[in-house]
Amino acid sequence: METLQRTANRGSVSTGFNIDNSLKMESDNSEQLYATPWSSAGTRTKHTWSIWVKRTELGTRQMLFEGGTNNTVTTQLSLSFQTTDALEVRAGEYVAGGAAGTVYRLTSRVFRDTTAWYHIVAAFDTTQGTANNRIKIWVNGVQETSFATTANPGQNTDLGLFAANAQVSVGVSANNGFYYNGYVTHAALVYNTQLNADSFGEFDSDSGIWTPIDLSGLTFGAFSFWLKFEDSSALGTDSSGE
């Protein structure tokens, strides 16, 4: 495990909040996390993913979050690093013989620093009237606005998460592998709301570096989770209260 502290994140934390533990994930060991599927369906138009990662391998497709019931556009949604090291949000998934689904966002810039932490937030709300507001991505507190690929779900479209019996995973694609390699901490899924990055972090007033904040004040809602990895004997402990 590695500590996400002032030196690790290249800045001091103005709130005094430090993340003490992280989980190391290795594709060679097929390491992955799954949430037990919910038997009933929930609201499928809004949610927010938040995760802190420190990469140890580049140039391969690596899944951060995935959710859904199978590989179709309407029942699968994912956030991943691509082989180019860009970030991608995709509806549907790669299948044998080629790519499937719709790429909603593919960032123009790439993320190849293996010495620093990246905080990534992907927030969804398909009820938004402005199409480009239906999917938003932030990295280290700065919203991504330059994309190599941009597409938007239709207004009020149901996303892949929160269908009945939908599976949610961290660090793997349930159907296709694509394991994440690196450290991960404070992986959170917030149900039925589109949150900005400042719900999960803040800029340090002295250094200007993006730093984590305590999430215990968030209203997570049903179907949510918050994985802090504080106890090595119970890595799947959910601290969201849900």
Stockholm file with secondary structure:
# STOCKHOLM 1.0

chainA/1-242         METLQRTANRGSVSTGFNIDNSLKMESDNSEQLYATPWSSAGTRTKHTWSIWVKRTELGTRQMLFEGGTNNTVTTQLSLSFQTTDALEVRAGEYVAGGAAGTVYRLTSRVFRDTTAWYHIVAAFDTTQGTANNRIKIWVNGVQETSFATTANPGQNTDLGLFAANAQVSVGVSANNGFYYNGYVTHAALVYNTQLNADSFGEFDSDSGIWTPIDLSGLTFGAFSFWLKFEDSSALGTDSSGE
#=GR chainA/1-242 SS CCCBCTTTTTSCCTTCCCBCCCEEECGGGTCCEEECCCSSCCCCSEEEEEEEEEESCCSSCEEEEEEESSSSTTTEEEEEECTTSCEEEEESCCBTTBCCSEEEEEESSCCCCSSSCEEEEEEEETTCSSGGGSEEEEETTEECCCEEEECCCCTTCCCSTTSTTCEEEESSBTTTBCCCCEEEEEEEEEETCCCCGGGTEEECTTTCCEEECCCTTSCCCTTCEEECCCCTTCTTCBCSCC
#=GC SS_cons         CCCBCTTTTTSCCTTCCCBCCCEEECGGGTCCEEECCCSSCCCCSEEEEEEEEEESCCSSCEEEEEEESSSSTTTEEEEEECTTSCEEEEESCCBTTBCCSEEEEEESSCCCCSSSCEEEEEEEETTCSSGGGSEEEEETTEECCCEEEECCCCTTCCCSTTSTTCEEEESSBTTTBCCCCEEEEEEEEEETCCCCGGGTEEECTTTCCEEECCCTTSCCCTTCEEECCCCTTCTTCBCSCC
//
